[in-house]
Amino acid sequence: MVDDAYWMGLALAEADRAAGIGEVPVGAVVVRSGEVIGRGHNRREIDQDPFAHAELLALREAVARIGGWRLLGCELFVTLEPCAMCAGALVASRVDRLVFGAWDPKAGFCGSLGNLVQDPRLNHRLAVTAGVREAECGARLREFFAALRRG
């Protein structure tokens, strides 16, 4: 049986694609019934689009593939804890489960600064698994930002 570490490996491959084009290395995949139905990696700089986060791009591909906005029965695997915008999109699209790698204490909204995806006041809540392949996910981010500082 395929486990969370496997799917996170696919998200890490997407993060590597982001790094390859000079973007912050965050990657995401949407999985339903053991099949990837959406992939995404950060493209904010290259697209000049503040909404081009890995999670949103993966969600858009998934809804296009299934032909509807409700992603019931889906899981999102992402290398970094989602921000408030992406957490809101996960709730709005009815994703069942979120799995993320590294915590984001500066912008994360799935346990760090807040927990939008499990807020009992909202009409949908997700199961959350944090810290899957956390060391690898965090290392990619640290290496990326260290390289930027070096110039």
Salt bridges, closest charged atoms under 4 A:
ASP4 OD2 - ARG97 NH2 2.47
GLU14 OE2 - ARG17 NH1 2.90
GLU14 OE2 - ARG39 NH1 3.96
GLU14 OE1 - HIS41 ND1 2.86
ASP16 OD1 - ARG140 NE 2.61
GLU35 OE2 - ARG65 NH2 2.41
ASP47 OD1 - ARG43 NH2 2.83
GLU75 OE2 - ARG97 NH1 2.53
ASP119 OD2 - ARG121 NH2 2.54
GLU136 OE1 - ARG133 NH2 2.74
